Every structure is written in C-alpha cells, then in structure tokens.
Amino acid sequence: MIKSMTGFGRGHFLADGVDILAEVRSVNHRFLECTIRLPRAYGFLEERVKKCVQQVAARGKVEVNLTIQLPSSAVSTVSVNLDMANAYCTALREANETLQLQDDLTLSTLLRLPDVCTVQKLEMEEDVIWQDTEVALQEALQQFLTMRQTEGEKLRQDVQLRLQKITENLTIIEAAAPAMQQKYYDRLYQKLAVLLEDQCIDTQRLVTEAAVFAEKVAIDEETVRLHSHLQQCEQLLSAEEPVGRKLDFLVQEMNREVNTIGSKAQNLDITKLVVEMKSEIEKIREQIQNME
C-alpha cells in the first residue's frame, strides 16, 4: 500500500494519576530518521519507542514527543531526620545561653538546616512505566499510520491518472512515428538528389544513405522502453512494501526516454505531446517525493 511520508497522530493515557501524552509527526526524508523527545528521567524508553516507530514507518523524518506526568506520591517521599533536628535544636539553644540572643528558633528554620529534611525519589519499575506509555504511543502511531495511508492513496490515484495521460500521448506518438520517419526520409532524399544531380551517383546508394540518416530519427526503441517503465510504475503502485525510491528511479528513466523522443522528433505535433509528457513526469516526480 502506498503511504505518504507526511503524517500526524496523538495518543493519551490517563489513569490513577498517571498522565501521558504522545504525539508523532513526520515529514519527507530520504531515509528513516527518528527523533525522540521525552523527559530526561525517562530516557530508558527511547529505544523501545524507536522500535515501535520502525514497525509502522520505513522512510521519513519522524519526531515523537512524550509528556509523562506521574503522581507526586508515586515518585518521591519526604522525611524529617528527628535526631538531627533535635541535635540542631539543643546546640542552638546552648549557644543562645552563651550569646544571650533572642530565641527565634522555629520549625521552618530547622527544616532549612542541612540534612534535616530530605526528599527521596522512588524508582518505579521501567516495565510499568512503559506499559502506560505504550498505550498512548500506539494510539498516536495508529492515527499517524492512518493519515499516511489516506494521503498515500490520494498520491497513488493522482500518479495513476498522470501515467494514463502519458500512455495516451505515447500511443498517439507511436501512431504518428512511421509517417514522421517517412516524411523525413522523403525530404532528405530529395535534398540529396538535388545536391548530387550533377554527379554520377548510383540511385540505390542514394536510397541507402537516405535510409541510414532517416533511421536516426526512429523512436521505436525509446517508445518500447517507455512503455516498460510505465508498466513497472503501475505494478509498483500496487505493491505492499515501500516503493518511493524505485519509483523515483523509474521517473528519471522515463524522463530520459521522453527527452530522447523529443530530440529526435521531426514533427511539431509530436513535440507538443512530448512537452505535455515532460510536464506530467515532473508532476509525478513531485508526488513521488512524498511517498514512503
């Protein structure tokens, strides 16, 4: 199935105070480039996220943003060292008896002293965090994939219409080619006959030379190869695997054959058809740049 390299998806998980938001977006890129943005404390999730992205995307510059919020009770505890606080209190009051200062000792003062109050982060199991994160991520990836498939189908239909137009023009060119070649031969023969009318030249030799030159404007080989490229494009548009690179190569070959036909053409009508074909090929090339 043809997929676009442009897509976006969002997933959300909310339960028991756990709030996780996942967003996935992508733009065109020659290869698959995945950038993961998430809180530093959850860096262990990066490789798992990349593997999930690789399952749904083969090309494109993909950016994944993860916002993870866990309940404060689940990530940290606060404790007071009563022995340390008592020691501070005793020492300060003994000092006060000597210094005769105003006793303004309060709880808030004690809590600001070193080692009295500590905040300890609790380590949640990585697998537990990943299970919740994966729910949000998979929802985002599914929306992301659906959008890429929808856009890809539009690209496929547009390219097929343009391939059909090129095929129609090619059929007209093939029908006109024999007459074009014969007309070129006749014109060339007449010019040679005029130029060599005062010389003893064998008529058969004149015919042969004219035929040799006329053969140089023949486009049979180019039209056959172009038909082959068009058929291969049609087949690739029905393939299941990513075909963007293959189509890009075929479009280059199609453009080469059409250019050769145009350079050999000795007919204004054929030249006009060639210009139309080149325009369609360029539009196909632009569309293929968006295909995975």
N, C-alpha and C positions, 0 to 999 in steps of 0.2 A: 504494500500500500504506500502510495506517495504521501510523504509528510513534509510539511513546511518546517523550516528551521526557526520560525518565529512562534513563540507561544508564551502563555502565562497561566499560572494556577495558584490557588491559595487554599490552605488547609488549616483547620483549627481544632485543637483538643482542649477541653475544659472539664475537669473532674477533680473533686476533693482538694480544691485549692491549687491544682496544677493547671497552668495556663500556657499553652504552647501554640505559637503561630508560625506557619511555614509558608513561604512564598517562593515560587520558582518562575523564572523568566529566561528567555533565550533570544538571541539574535543570530544572524548569519556568521558562520566561521568555517574555515576550510576543514578543520578537524574538530574533535570534541574537546572543549576546554571548560572545565567545571570549577567554579569559584564558590566556596562555602563561607558564609558569614554567620557566625554564631558567638555567643558569649565565651570568653576565654576559659571559664571554668568547665565548659562542656566540649573542649577540643577533642576529647576521645570519640566524639560522634562523627567527626569529619569523614573518616574512611568509610563508615557504614553508609553515610548519606551519599557519597560518591558512587558506591556500588549500586544503590537504588537508582540513581540518575542514569548510570550506564545501561541499565536494563530497559530504559524507555527511549534513550537518545543515542544516536551514533555520530551525529555531527552537530555543530552549533556552539556558540559561546553561552554556556548555561550558568546562571547565577542563582544560588539558593540562599535565602535569608531565613534564619531561625531565631525567634524570640522565645526564650524559655523563662518562665517565672514559676518558682515553687513557693509554697507557703513558708513563712519565716520559721515556724515551729519545726518544719521538716529539714531545714538546712543549718540551724545553729542553736546553741544553748548559751545562756548567760549564768555565770556562777560567781558567788562572792566568797572570797577567802576570809572567813571569820577570824581565824587565828592571826592572819596578817593584819586585819583591821584592828583587832584588839591590841596587837603589839604596837601599831602606829598610835593608837589612842593613848596607851599607857605612856609611851615615850614622849608624846607631845605634851601631856599633862605634867609629867615630871619636869620637862623643860620650862613649862609655864610657871611652875612654882619657883624656879630659879630666876627666870627673866621677869617675872611679875607683869606679864602681858595680859591683855583682855582675852578671855577664853571664848573664842567664836567657833570652836570645833563643831562641825555639823556632818551629817551623813553624806551630803553631796561633796563635802571637802574630802572625806575619807575615800569615796569612790573614785576620785581623781588621782589618788596616790598610786604609784606603781604596784602592780601585782595584786591589788585588792579585788578588782573586778575583771573578769576575763570572759571573752566571747569565743566559744569553740564551735567551729563548723563541723557539722555531721556529714559523713561521707555516705551518700545514698548509693545503692548498687547501680552500676552502669547499665545493666540489663533492664532494670526497672525504668530508668530514665529513657532508655532507647525505645522501650515498648510504647510509651506515651508519645514520644517524638515521632516514631514511625507512623502512628495513626494519622497525625497531622500531615506528615510528609507524603504519605501515599495518597491522601485526598488531594493534595496540591499537585502531585505528579499525574494523577488521573485527569484532572482538569487541564493540566498542561498538555498531556498527550492528546486529549480530545480536540483541543484547539489546534494543535499541529496537524492532526489528521483532517480536520474540517478545512483548514487553509490549504493543505496539500491536495485535497480533492478539487478545490477550485483551480489550483495551479495546473493539475492534470488535465482538466476539461479545457482550459484556455490553450495549453500547449497542443492538445489533440486537434483543436479547431485550426490552429495555425499550421500544423503538419498537413492537415487536409487541404488547406489553401495552397501550400507549396506543391503538394501532389497534383492538384488540379492544374496549376501553372506548368508543371513539368510535363504533364500529358499533352498540353497544347504545344509546348516546345518540341516534344518528340514528333508530333504530327507535322509540324512546320519544318523540321530539320532537313528532310530529304530535298524539299523544294528549295530551301535556302542553299544547300550544298550544290545542287544542280545549277541554280542561278549563278552562283559564284564561279562554277566551272565554265558555264557558257560565256560569262563576261571575260574571264581570264583567257579562254581560248580565242575569243575574238580579238583581244588586245595583242596576244602573241602572233596571231595570224597577220595582223596589220603591221606589227613591228618587223616581222620576218618575211613579208611578202616578196621582197626583192632577193631573197636568198633561197638556195636550194635546200629546203628542209623537208624531210620525209613527213608526210601527214600523220602517219601512225606515231612517229616520235613526238609530234606536236600534241597529239591526243594524250599520250602517256605523260608528258611533262605537265600538261594542264590538270590531268587527273591527280598527279602527285601533289601538286600545290593545293588542289581542291580538298584533298584528304586531310590537310592540316586544319581545316575548319570543321571537320566532322566532330560531333559531340556525343557519339554513341557511348563511348567508354564512360564519360562523365555522367551521363543520364543513368546508366546502369548502376554505377556506384552510388549515385544519389538516391536511387530507388532503394538500394540495400540499406543505406543509412536511415532512411525514413522508416523502413520496416523494423529495423533494430530499435529505433526510438519508440515505436508503438509497442513493441514487446516489453521494453524496459518500463514503460508507464504502467504495465500490468503486473510488474514484479512485486514481491513481498519485501525484499531487502532494500536498503538504501541504494539509490541509483544516481544520485546527483552528479557524482564525478564522472560516471560513464556517459551520462547524457551530455555533460559539458564537453567531453572529448568528441562525441559524435557531432555535436553542433559545430565544432571547429572544422571537422572534416566536411560537413555539409556546406559550410561557408566557402571552403576551398574549391569544392566542385562547382558551385554556383558561380564563383569568380572566374573559373576557367571557361565555363559556358559563356559567360558574358564577354570575355576577351576574344573568344572565337566567333561569336555571333556576328553575322553579316546582314542582320535583319533588324529593322527598327522595332518591330512588334516583339521580337524575342528579347531585345534589350530592355524594353519596358517590363516584360514579365520577369526578367532577371532582377531588375531593381525592386519589384514587388516581393520577390522571393527573399532577397537580401534583407529587406525590411522586416519580413516575418521571422527570419532566422535571428535577427538581432533582438526582436521581442521575446523569442523563445529563450535566447541566451540570458536575458534579464530575468525571466521567470525561473529558469533553472538555478540561478544563483541563490534562490530562496528554498530550493529543495534539499532535503536531507540526503 
